[in-house]
Amino acid sequence: MSSRLRRRALLLGLAGLVLWVGFFDSHSLYRRASYAHELGRLTAENERLEAQNERLADRLDRGLDAATLEEVAREEYGMRRPGERVYRVETTD
């Protein structure tokens, strides 16, 4: 086998190995990058939910007065007073 042929075979083998490790292996670099992205997204969502839990705990500690009860009934359950027209505005986060 000539040295030129050996060099090409080695380069082809290395290219195949890089492709395998980069994209096709179960622990590929692509999957690791997507896992890191997913971890960042879930961490941010977890922080948002913890902050929401703290706000709700504060709301519970304050107790249920008439204004709070009406706010919960309107926001959470879509209730309205007779003869009142309600327009829902949905936001995307």
C-alpha positions as CSV (number, residue, x, y, z in Angstrom):
1,M,0.0,0.0,0.0
2,S,1.4,3.3,-1.0
3,S,1.9,6.1,1.5
4,R,-0.5,8.3,-0.4
5,L,-3.2,5.6,-0.2
6,R,-2.6,5.1,3.5
7,R,-2.8,8.9,4.1
8,R,-6.1,9.1,2.3
9,A,-7.5,6.1,4.2
10,L,-6.3,7.7,7.5
11,L,-7.9,11.0,6.6
12,L,-11.2,9.3,5.6
13,G,-11.2,7.3,8.8
14,L,-10.6,10.5,10.9
15,A,-13.3,12.3,9.0
16,G,-15.7,9.4,9.6
17,L,-14.8,9.4,13.3
18,V,-15.3,13.1,13.6
19,L,-18.7,12.8,11.9
20,W,-19.7,9.9,14.2
21,V,-18.6,11.7,17.4
22,G,-20.1,15.0,16.3
23,F,-23.5,13.9,15.1
24,F,-24.4,10.2,15.2
25,D,-23.2,8.8,18.5
26,S,-25.6,8.7,21.4
27,H,-23.4,11.2,23.3
28,S,-22.7,13.3,20.2
29,L,-21.6,16.9,20.4
30,Y,-24.9,17.9,18.7
31,R,-27.0,16.2,21.4
32,R,-24.8,17.6,24.2
33,A,-25.4,21.1,22.8
34,S,-29.1,20.5,22.5
35,Y,-29.2,19.2,26.1
36,A,-27.3,22.3,27.3
37,H,-29.9,24.5,25.5
38,E,-32.7,22.6,27.0
39,L,-31.1,22.8,30.5
40,G,-30.9,26.6,30.1
41,R,-34.5,26.8,29.0
42,L,-35.7,24.6,31.9
43,T,-33.6,26.5,34.4
44,A,-35.2,29.8,33.3
45,E,-38.7,28.3,33.5
46,N,-38.0,26.9,36.9
47,E,-36.9,30.4,38.2
48,R,-40.0,31.9,36.7
49,L,-42.2,29.3,38.4
50,E,-40.4,29.8,41.7
51,A,-41.0,33.5,41.6
52,Q,-44.7,32.9,40.7
53,N,-44.9,30.5,43.7
54,E,-43.5,33.2,46.0
55,R,-46.1,35.7,44.7
56,L,-48.9,33.2,45.3
57,A,-47.6,32.4,48.8
58,D,-47.6,36.1,49.6
59,R,-51.1,36.4,48.3
60,L,-52.2,33.5,50.5
61,D,-50.5,35.1,53.6
62,R,-52.4,38.3,53.0
63,G,-55.7,36.4,53.2
64,L,-58.8,36.7,51.0
65,D,-60.4,40.1,51.2
66,A,-63.2,41.1,48.8
67,A,-60.9,42.7,46.3
68,T,-58.6,39.7,46.2
69,L,-61.5,37.3,45.9
70,E,-62.9,39.3,43.0
71,E,-59.5,39.5,41.3
72,V,-59.1,35.7,41.5
73,A,-62.6,35.1,40.2
74,R,-62.1,37.4,37.2
75,E,-58.6,36.4,36.3
76,E,-58.5,32.7,37.0
77,Y,-62.1,31.7,36.4
78,G,-63.3,34.3,33.8
79,M,-66.2,35.4,36.0
80,R,-68.0,38.6,35.4
81,R,-70.8,40.7,36.9
82,P,-74.3,40.5,35.2
83,G,-74.5,42.9,32.3
84,E,-70.7,43.3,32.1
85,R,-68.8,42.7,28.9
86,V,-65.3,41.1,29.3
87,Y,-62.6,41.2,26.7
88,R,-59.7,38.7,27.2
89,V,-56.2,39.7,26.1
90,E,-53.8,36.9,25.8
91,T,-50.1,37.5,26.0
92,T,-47.2,35.3,24.9
93,D,-44.2,34.9,27.1
